[in-house]
Amino acid sequence: MDVRIGVTQSPRDISLELADDLDRAALKAQIDAALTGAVDVLWLTDKKGRDIAVAAAKIAFVELGTAEGERRIGFGG
């Protein structure tokens, strides 16, 4: 699953590839906790096993994509 995180006062986004079998609802709950201030740091683990921390106060937006296998190619709708 692709995740893109916008960080305030930074021109670049953080792009991550998370495991395809990750529970989407649990991830949304984790992001929601960071955005509402329940936690100070959003911790995510990418496909390669690296842990990434983002300060919750600096998150501008979070975009959840689809799993790699679900991407469409071409102009078809």
C-alpha positions as CSV (number, residue, x, y, z in Angstrom):
1,M,0.0,0.0,0.0
2,D,1.3,3.4,-0.9
3,V,1.2,6.2,1.7
4,R,2.1,9.8,1.1
5,I,2.5,12.2,4.1
6,G,2.7,15.9,3.7
7,V,4.8,17.7,6.3
8,T,4.3,21.4,7.2
9,Q,7.0,23.8,6.2
10,S,8.5,21.2,3.8
11,P,8.2,21.3,0.1
12,R,8.5,17.5,-0.3
13,D,6.2,14.7,0.8
14,I,7.2,11.5,2.5
15,S,6.3,8.6,0.3
16,L,6.3,5.1,1.7
17,E,5.4,1.6,0.5
18,L,3.8,-0.4,3.3
19,A,3.0,-4.1,3.3
20,D,0.1,-5.0,1.0
21,D,-1.5,-7.2,3.6
22,L,-1.6,-4.4,6.2
23,D,-4.9,-3.8,7.9
24,R,-6.2,-0.6,6.3
25,A,-8.7,0.1,9.1
26,A,-5.9,-0.2,11.8
27,L,-3.7,2.1,9.7
28,K,-6.5,4.7,9.5
29,A,-7.0,4.4,13.3
30,Q,-3.2,5.0,13.8
31,I,-3.3,8.0,11.5
32,D,-6.4,9.4,13.2
33,A,-4.8,9.1,16.6
34,A,-1.8,11.2,15.3
35,L,-4.0,13.8,13.7
36,T,-6.3,14.2,16.8
37,G,-3.3,14.6,19.1
38,A,-3.8,11.3,21.0
39,V,-0.1,10.4,20.1
40,D,2.8,12.7,19.5
41,V,4.6,10.5,16.9
42,L,3.2,8.5,14.0
43,W,5.3,5.3,13.6
44,L,5.0,3.3,10.4
45,T,7.0,0.3,9.1
46,D,7.7,0.1,5.4
47,K,8.0,-3.0,3.2
48,K,11.7,-3.3,3.9
49,G,11.2,-3.3,7.7
50,R,12.4,0.2,8.3
51,D,10.6,2.2,11.0
52,I,9.7,5.7,10.1
53,A,8.6,8.3,12.6
54,V,6.7,11.5,11.8
55,A,5.9,14.2,14.4
56,A,2.2,14.3,14.6
57,A,2.1,18.1,15.0
58,K,3.9,18.5,11.6
59,I,1.6,16.3,9.5
60,A,-0.3,18.4,6.9
61,F,-2.1,15.5,5.1
62,V,-2.0,11.8,4.7
63,E,-2.9,10.0,1.4
64,L,-3.5,6.3,1.4
65,G,-3.2,4.6,-2.0
66,T,-4.0,1.1,-3.1
67,A,-1.9,-2.0,-3.0
68,E,0.6,-2.5,-5.9
69,G,-1.4,-5.2,-7.6
70,E,-4.5,-3.0,-7.7
71,R,-3.0,-0.2,-9.8
72,R,-4.6,0.4,-13.1
73,I,-2.5,1.2,-16.2
74,G,-3.6,3.2,-19.2
75,F,-6.5,5.4,-19.8
76,G,-9.3,3.0,-19.0
77,G,-11.8,4.0,-16.3
